[in-house]
Amino acid sequence: MALDWSALWLSLKVAGWATAINLVLGVALGALLARRRFPGRELLDTLLTLPMVLPPTVLGYYLLVVIGRNGPLGAWLQSTFGINLVFTWQAAVIAAAVASLPLVFKPARAAFEAVDGQLEQAARTLGVSEFALFLRISLPLAWRGILAGLLLAFARSMGEFGATLMVAGSIPGRTQTLSIAIYEAVQAGHDDKANALVILTSLVCIVILLAAARLVGRRGREFRDVA
């Protein structure tokens, strides 16, 4: 049976966009939680970690409540711009981004907390602005941890199933990602196609995980060398 490559390209597109979104949100949230002390800080950390432990169907239901036609965001988009997110590839991006967000902001927070505060304080005494300090000191010292988290988030987005199925459905060529295509192939009894898709997905995820492990290992050796 011929392999439909559209599911792979769609999965890569969804994972790429979800990772790009989490690059901004995850780094910003990681820096905020690492550098600022405010009431409810740990509660915010807990809420942001929930997508990692919630059942995917529960996460998908919450997303439907928010972006569905009767949800606050979905109704506003529909009435203002005529945009319906449900059963689109953009909905799959949102589902993947929410599900993988903890894998970015958690390593980002840890990486920023590991940056030597004395270096940042020395920069402040020299008159460096907070934004320049972040770009020139904090971010360069924390980038390996952030990149490792982004790679893990990309792999997680590639394998997202439950939440994606609930908000994006399974429309071949439009919203059917690799994980959903595997499910559909198994349900239809197309074992050869399912096996090929499983091997393809596994190979992509193995490469990503090896790259993430290599980055984390290098980061650990750098800290040991400095110490």
C-alpha positions as CSV (number, residue, x, y, z in Angstrom):
1,M,0.0,0.0,0.0
2,A,1.3,3.4,-1.0
3,L,2.3,5.7,1.8
4,D,0.6,9.0,2.0
5,W,3.3,11.6,2.7
6,S,0.8,14.4,3.3
7,A,0.4,13.3,7.0
8,L,4.2,13.6,7.5
9,W,4.4,17.1,5.9
10,L,1.4,18.2,7.9
11,S,2.9,16.9,11.1
12,L,6.1,18.7,10.4
13,K,4.3,21.9,9.7
14,V,2.1,21.6,12.8
15,A,5.1,20.8,15.0
16,G,7.2,23.6,13.5
17,W,4.6,26.2,14.1
18,A,3.8,24.9,17.6
19,T,7.5,25.0,18.5
20,A,7.9,28.5,17.1
21,I,5.0,29.6,19.3
22,N,6.5,27.9,22.3
23,L,9.9,29.5,21.6
24,V,8.3,32.9,22.4
25,L,5.9,31.8,25.1
26,G,8.1,29.2,26.8
27,V,11.2,31.4,27.0
28,A,9.2,34.4,28.2
29,L,7.4,32.4,30.9
30,G,10.6,30.6,31.9
31,A,12.4,33.9,32.3
32,L,9.5,35.4,34.2
33,L,9.3,32.5,36.7
34,A,13.0,32.3,37.1
35,R,13.6,36.0,37.7
36,R,10.5,37.4,39.3
37,R,8.9,36.8,42.7
38,F,5.2,37.5,42.9
39,P,2.1,36.1,44.7
40,G,0.8,33.0,42.9
41,R,4.1,32.3,41.2
42,E,4.1,28.6,42.0
43,L,0.4,28.3,41.2
44,L,1.1,29.7,37.7
45,D,3.9,27.2,37.3
46,T,1.5,24.4,38.3
47,L,-1.2,25.6,35.9
48,L,1.3,25.8,33.0
49,T,2.5,22.3,33.8
50,L,-1.0,20.8,33.7
51,P,-1.0,20.0,30.0
52,M,1.9,17.5,30.7
53,V,-0.3,15.5,33.1
54,L,-3.9,16.0,32.0
55,P,-5.4,13.3,29.8
56,P,-5.2,14.5,26.1
57,T,-9.0,14.2,25.8
58,V,-9.5,16.5,28.8
59,L,-7.0,19.0,27.3
60,G,-8.9,18.8,24.0
61,Y,-12.2,19.4,25.7
62,Y,-10.8,22.6,27.4
63,L,-9.5,23.8,24.0
64,L,-13.0,23.2,22.4
65,V,-14.6,25.2,25.2
66,V,-12.2,28.1,24.5
67,I,-11.8,28.1,20.7
68,G,-15.1,26.4,19.6
69,R,-17.9,28.5,18.0
70,N,-19.6,28.9,21.4
71,G,-16.3,29.6,23.3
72,P,-15.1,33.0,24.2
73,L,-12.2,33.1,21.8
74,G,-13.9,31.1,19.1
75,A,-17.1,33.2,19.1
76,W,-15.1,36.4,19.0
77,L,-13.0,35.2,16.0
78,Q,-16.2,34.0,14.2
79,S,-18.1,37.3,14.7
80,T,-15.2,39.6,14.1
81,F,-13.2,38.0,11.4
82,G,-15.4,35.1,10.2
83,I,-12.7,32.7,11.3
84,N,-13.6,29.2,12.5
85,L,-10.6,27.4,14.1
86,V,-12.1,24.0,14.8
87,F,-11.3,21.3,12.2
88,T,-8.4,23.3,10.7
89,W,-4.7,22.7,10.8
90,Q,-4.4,25.8,12.8
91,A,-6.4,24.1,15.6
92,A,-3.9,21.3,15.4
93,V,-1.1,23.8,16.0
94,I,-2.9,25.3,19.0
95,A,-3.4,21.8,20.5
96,A,0.2,20.8,19.9
97,A,1.5,24.1,21.3
98,V,-0.5,23.8,24.5
99,A,0.4,20.2,25.0
100,S,4.1,20.8,24.5
101,L,4.4,24.1,26.3
102,P,5.6,22.6,29.6
103,L,8.5,20.9,27.8
104,V,9.8,24.4,26.8
105,F,9.1,26.6,29.8
106,K,10.3,24.1,32.4
107,P,13.8,23.7,30.9
108,A,13.9,27.4,30.1
109,R,13.1,28.2,33.7
110,A,15.8,25.8,35.0
111,A,18.3,27.2,32.5
112,F,17.7,30.8,33.5
113,E,17.9,29.9,37.2
114,A,21.3,28.3,36.6
115,V,22.7,31.5,35.1
116,D,25.2,33.1,37.5
117,G,23.3,36.1,39.1
118,Q,26.6,37.9,39.7
119,L,27.2,38.2,36.0
120,E,23.8,39.8,35.6
121,Q,24.4,42.1,38.6
122,A,27.8,43.2,37.2
123,A,26.1,44.1,33.9
124,R,23.5,46.2,35.8
125,T,26.2,48.1,37.6
126,L,27.7,49.0,34.2
127,G,24.4,50.5,33.1
128,V,23.2,47.7,30.8
129,S,19.4,47.7,30.4
130,E,17.3,44.7,31.4
131,F,16.4,43.9,27.8
132,A,20.1,44.1,26.7
133,L,21.1,42.0,29.7
134,F,18.6,39.3,28.7
135,L,19.8,39.2,25.1
136,R,23.5,39.5,25.7
137,I,24.0,37.5,29.0
138,S,21.0,35.5,30.2
139,L,19.9,34.1,26.9
140,P,23.3,33.1,25.5
141,L,24.1,31.3,28.8
142,A,20.8,29.5,28.8
143,W,20.3,28.7,25.2
144,R,21.4,25.0,25.3
145,G,18.7,24.2,27.9
146,I,16.1,26.1,25.9
147,L,17.1,24.4,22.7
148,A,16.9,21.0,24.3
149,G,13.4,21.8,25.5
150,L,12.4,23.0,22.0
151,L,13.5,19.8,20.5
152,L,11.5,17.8,23.0
153,A,8.5,20.0,22.3
154,F,8.9,19.4,18.6
155,A,8.9,15.6,19.2
156,R,5.9,15.9,21.5
157,S,4.0,18.0,18.9
158,M,4.8,15.4,16.2
159,G,3.1,12.7,18.4
160,E,0.2,14.7,19.7
161,F,-3.0,12.7,19.2
162,G,-5.9,13.1,21.6
163,A,-6.3,16.9,21.8
164,T,-5.5,17.3,18.1
165,L,-8.2,14.7,17.2
166,M,-10.8,16.6,19.3
167,V,-10.2,20.1,17.9
168,A,-8.9,19.4,14.4
169,G,-10.5,16.0,13.5
170,S,-9.1,13.6,10.9
171,I,-9.4,15.2,7.4
172,P,-6.9,13.6,5.0
173,G,-4.6,16.2,3.6
174,R,-5.9,18.9,5.8
175,T,-5.8,17.9,9.5
176,Q,-4.7,14.2,9.5
177,T,-1.3,14.2,11.2
178,L,0.9,11.2,11.5
179,S,-0.4,9.9,14.8
180,I,-4.0,10.2,13.6
181,A,-3.1,8.5,10.3
182,I,-1.6,5.6,12.2
183,Y,-4.8,5.3,14.3
184,E,-7.0,5.4,11.1
185,A,-4.8,2.8,9.4
186,V,-5.1,0.4,12.4
187,Q,-8.8,0.9,12.5
188,A,-9.1,0.2,8.8
189,G,-6.9,-3.0,9.1
190,H,-4.1,-1.5,6.9
191,D,-1.3,-3.0,8.9
192,D,1.4,-2.4,6.3
193,K,0.6,1.3,6.2
194,A,0.4,1.5,10.0
195,N,3.8,-0.2,10.4
196,A,5.4,2.1,7.9
197,L,4.0,5.2,9.6
198,V,5.1,3.9,13.0
199,I,8.6,3.3,11.9
200,L,8.8,6.8,10.2
201,T,7.5,8.5,13.3
202,S,9.8,6.6,15.6
203,L,12.9,7.4,13.5
204,V,12.1,11.2,13.5
205,C,11.5,11.2,17.3
206,I,14.7,9.2,17.9
207,V,16.8,11.7,16.0
208,I,15.2,14.6,17.9
209,L,15.7,12.9,21.3
210,L,19.4,12.1,20.5
211,A,20.0,15.7,19.5
212,A,18.3,16.9,22.8
213,A,20.4,14.5,24.9
214,R,23.6,15.6,23.2
215,L,22.8,19.3,24.0
216,V,21.9,18.5,27.6
217,G,25.2,16.5,27.9
218,R,27.3,19.3,26.5
219,R,25.5,21.8,28.8
220,G,26.3,19.6,31.8
221,R,30.0,19.3,30.9
222,E,30.2,23.1,30.4
223,F,29.0,23.6,34.0
224,R,31.4,21.1,35.3
225,D,34.3,22.7,33.4
226,V,33.4,26.1,34.8
227,A,33.1,24.7,38.3
